[in-house]
């Protein structure tokens, strides 16, 4: 039986809606952007080694990061 450590388990949430993203603060957006980046990196590494079960999650994570980056940019534009 194969066991997985906590660091190898990726908890990927379903695609975030823009309305959910707009409710987050600037600090929360930055944190979420970084977390999704780390998950994306891990998935890409696992894809290269042929260990990823759900390759469609890579596309979903990239889109979520783009949505968050758009929200951060719009917040900065509103401040300036």
C-alpha atoms as one frame of an Amber mdcrd trajectory, in Angstrom:
protein
   0.000   0.000   0.000   1.339   3.390  -0.982   1.101   6.298   1.433   1.344
   9.980   0.644   2.863  12.617   2.838   1.016  15.851   3.464   3.381  17.765
   1.191   2.524  15.670  -1.872  -1.236  16.048  -1.573  -2.525  19.017  -3.535
  -5.862  20.431  -2.541  -7.099  22.209  -5.614 -10.323  24.108  -5.201 -12.755
  24.363  -8.084 -12.445  27.362 -10.367 -12.930  30.636  -8.529 -15.593  33.027
  -9.725 -14.717  36.658 -10.289 -17.345  37.694  -7.719 -15.545  35.593  -5.086
 -12.218  37.121  -6.032 -13.546  40.693  -5.799 -14.612  40.056  -2.199 -11.017
  39.326  -1.114  -8.711  42.023   0.250  -5.455  43.002  -1.439  -3.434  40.964
   1.060  -5.672  37.910   0.609  -5.396  38.223  -3.182  -1.615  38.307  -3.022
  -1.545  35.289  -0.711  -3.956  33.323  -2.915  -1.935  34.236  -6.038   1.220
  32.868  -4.428  -0.512  29.692  -3.199  -1.937  28.973  -6.640   1.508  29.548
  -8.131   3.018  26.946  -5.819   0.270  24.453  -6.656   0.726  25.143 -10.366
   4.455  24.528 -10.113   3.908  21.232  -8.299   1.357  20.103 -10.887   3.665
  21.015 -13.761   6.519  19.060 -12.193   4.256  16.070 -11.641   3.005  16.345
 -15.240   6.568  16.144 -16.536   7.159  12.966 -14.549   3.807  11.507 -15.658
   2.276  11.459 -12.174  -0.564  13.931 -12.564  -4.031  12.366 -12.565  -5.958
  15.466 -13.606  -3.991  17.499 -16.168  -6.956  19.834 -16.735  -6.275  21.383
 -13.312  -3.184  23.097 -14.718  -5.343  25.131 -17.093  -7.796  25.912 -14.308
  -5.027  27.137 -11.975  -3.531  29.336 -14.692  -6.925  30.933 -15.316  -7.528
  31.508 -11.608  -4.121  33.181 -11.290  -4.984  35.427 -14.255  -8.310  36.397
 -12.644  -6.553  37.255  -9.377  -3.899  39.272 -11.196  -6.664  41.184 -13.000
  -8.349  41.951  -9.671  -5.053  43.149  -8.152  -4.417  45.385 -11.164  -7.887
  46.902 -10.971  -7.455  47.593  -7.245  -4.171  49.395  -7.928  -5.781  51.359
 -10.777  -8.607  52.490  -8.479  -6.142  53.675  -5.841  -4.018  55.662  -8.282
